[in-house]
Amino acid sequence: MQWITEKYVNFASIIDDATLAQNRMTSSMPFVYPHFASMPDAHLGLGCAVGSVLPTLGAIIPAAVGVDIGCGMVAVRTDYTARDIARLDRRSLRVSIERAVPLSAGNNNKRVSPSAQPRIDSLEQDARSAGFDPSSYVKAWRLQLGTLGSGNHFIEVSLDEGDDVWLFLHSGSRGVGNRIAQRHIQIAQEYCARRSISLPHRDLAYLEEGTPEFDRYISELMWAQKFALLNREEMMDRVVGQFTHWVGKPVQQLERINCHHNYTHRETHSGKDVWLSRKGAIAADPGRPGLIPGSMGTRS
């Protein structure tokens, strides 16, 4: 751990100069409280670096939350071990999962499945309560629930250090969350421009608490975060189903963890209520289980 400034603490043992400069700039915003932190895997991002924890008083930077609102991971520890599945054909499992969960950008479900319907009903009720229509962003948002997307999103069957089998996937709020994020990043930039607010970078445009723009963003942000959570739940249920069919026996879920790593939440720190934005970072308070995926560039 290294204090770079009074408002910036760095937990990365290796960090490039460009990311360090971006973090200094983000931490200089006047509403950061008590301090900005960069995580061990910090790297350049939009608004602030990926791998950042940003607590703010009375304001939120939409770009610092990220364009994939609620992106995160879900994992299930099964009652199977590596030995139990050693002789099974893994390719057939991969093919069945790919059939059950639409993959890649733009690929949606052809219809709403019975398992997805209660989740969609809940999201529709939340949207009505929030006073907005998700269809104004993406007409087919209902068909996106239970789809993986592209980029660094993945589904995998993993082993832990004890050779227990885990089902693991990474995804977020899909196209509807991205559209919500992009819209409010633009609104924040327009908001700051109207008020002649000087910014060190336009991606640090923010919305101030107590304004209609802020309230609208929070309402839609919370909806998108719930969409992301339910999206992962829906996909994991399908993956568990395919794994069950593959092994030919019931699968007991010994543990299920579902956590965001691109989100904002109300928390209390250093005696004050702040908006805590985590971008590429999970909550890691004592007793809370979390998920950290492997690197796409290595086999570790």
C-alpha positions, -999 to 999 in steps of 0.1 A, spaced: 0 0 0 13 35 -9 -2 69 -3 3 88 -36 -15 119 -23 -37 127 7 -67 116 -13 -52 86 -32 -40 53 -19 -25 27 -43 -26 -10 -36 -10 -20 -69 26 -31 -67 29 -27 -105 11 2 -122 18 21 -154 24 58 -155 -8 65 -176 -30 47 -150 -13 64 -122 -19 98 -138 -55 90 -144 -60 79 -108 -44 112 -96 -68 131 -117 -99 112 -105 -88 115 -69 -85 153 -73 -123 157 -77 -136 179 -48 -163 155 -36 -140 124 -31 -143 113 5 -124 100 24 -100 89 -4 -98 71 -37 -81 37 -39 -66 17 -68 -66 -20 -67 -37 -44 -76 -50 -49 -111 -57 -13 -119 -55 -3 -156 -68 26 -178 -105 30 -181 -133 54 -190 -138 81 -164 -115 63 -139 -92 33 -140 -106 -2 -140 -97 -16 -106 -109 15 -86 -129 22 -55 -143 57 -55 -163 71 -25 -180 104 -32 -201 129 -12 -232 144 -29 -222 135 -64 -216 105 -88 -195 103 -119 -215 80 -143 -184 70 -164 -166 59 -132 -193 33 -126 -187 19 -160 -207 13 -192 -216 -23 -182 -236 -14 -152 -237 -42 -126 -212 -63 -144 -200 -91 -121 -197 -128 -116 -217 -157 -102 -203 -191 -92 -217 -223 -78 -197 -248 -59 -211 -283 -67 -208 -315 -48 -186 -330 -76 -149 -332 -78 -124 -334 -106 -123 -372 -102 -161 -375 -106 -160 -359 -141 -126 -370 -153 -139 -396 -178 -168 -375 -191 -167 -359 -226 -162 -322 -218 -170 -311 -254 -206 -322 -251 -210 -301 -220 -196 -270 -237 -219 -275 -267 -250 -279 -245 -242 -248 -225 -237 -228 -257 -271 -240 -269 -287 -230 -235 -271 -196 -232 -269 -172 -261 -234 -159 -266 -217 -129 -282 -229 -94 -288 -264 -90 -303 -274 -126 -296 -306 -128 -276 -331 -154 -266 -357 -163 -292 -384 -162 -265 -388 -156 -228 -383 -189 -209 -406 -199 -180 -376 -195 -156 -369 -159 -169 -405 -147 -167 -407 -141 -129 -374 -122 -131 -387 -101 -159 -420 -95 -140 -399 -82 -111 -379 -59 -134 -410 -46 -150 -425 -37 -116 -393 -20 -106 -392 0 -138 -428 12 -133 -420 22 -97 -389 41 -110 -410 58 -136 -392 48 -168 -395 24 -197 -364 2 -204 -378 -4 -239 -369 33 -246 -333 21 -244 -336 -14 -259 -369 -28 -272 -358 -64 -268 -344 -60 -233 -366 -89 -220 -349 -112 -245 -315 -102 -232 -321 -116 -198 -302 -149 -197 -276 -139 -223 -238 -137 -219 -226 -110 -243 -190 -107 -255 -157 -91 -246 -143 -106 -215 -175 -123 -205 -172 -160 -200 -188 -193 -188 -164 -220 -174 -163 -251 -153 -135 -245 -128 -116 -264 -101 -106 -249 -67 -75 -258 -48 -93 -288 -33 -104 -301 -68 -140 -292 -61 -160 -284 -93 -173 -249 -96 -196 -234 -123 -185 -199 -130 -197 -171 -153 -190 -134 -158 -216 -109 -174 -235 -78 -167 -266 -57 -178 -261 -63 -215 -272 -38 -241 -299 -22 -220 -274 -14 -192 -249 0 -217 -275 23 -232 -285 36 -198 -249 42 -189 -240 60 -221 -271 82 -219 -263 94 -184 -226 99 -191 -239 123 -218 -264 140 -194 -236 145 -169 -214 162 -195 -243 184 -205 -251 191 -168 -215 203 -161 -213 223 -193 -245 242 -185 -231 251 -151 -197 260 -165 -181 234 -142 -144 231 -150 -133 194 -153 -99 179 -156 -114 155 -182 -148 154 -198 -152 117 -187 -152 130 -151 -185 148 -156 -207 143 -126 -243 147 -114 -250 163 -81 -273 149 -54 -306 167 -51 -311 174 -88 -336 157 -111 -307 145 -133 -291 127 -103 -324 111 -91 -331 98 -126 -296 83 -129 -298 66 -96 -333 51 -104 -321 37 -137 -287 27 -123 -303 6 -96 -326 -10 -121 -297 -20 -144 -278 -34 -114 -307 -56 -106 -310 -67 -142 -273 -77 -142 -278 -97 -110 -309 -115 -123 -292 -120 -157 -264 -140 -140 -289 -159 -119 -309 -169 -150 -277 -180 -169 -264 -199 -139 -297 -218 -135 -293 -229 -172 -257 -239 -167 -265 -260 -136 -293 -277 -156 -269 -285 -184 -242 -298 -160 -269 -319 -143 -278 -335 -176 -242 -340 -184 -233 -359 -152 -266 -378 -153 -272 -373 -116 -287 -345 -93 -263 -317 -86 -262 -302 -51 -253 -265 -50 -231 -263 -19 -225 -226 -23 -237 -198 -47 -220 -164 -48 -233 -135 -70 -214 -102 -69 -211 -70 -89 -178 -54 -97 -191 -24 -117 -217 -6 -94 -226 21 -70 -240 15 -35 -248 37 -5 -223 31 23 -210 47 54 -173 55 56 -153 77 81 -186 87 97 -203 99 65 -228 84 41 -211 82 6 -219 69 -28 -193 41 -31 -186 33 -68 -166 2 -75 -152 -2 -110 -136 -36 -117 -136 -41 -79 -157 -62 -55 -167 -55 -19 -143 -73 4 -154 -65 39 -148 -93 65 -171 -123 61 -183 -115 26 -175 -141 0 -163 -127 -33 -151 -139 -67 -119 -130 -86 -115 -146 -120 -83 -157 -137 -64 -136 -161 -74 -138 -198 -37 -134 -207 -22 -162 -186 -31 -197 -173 -29 -186 -137 
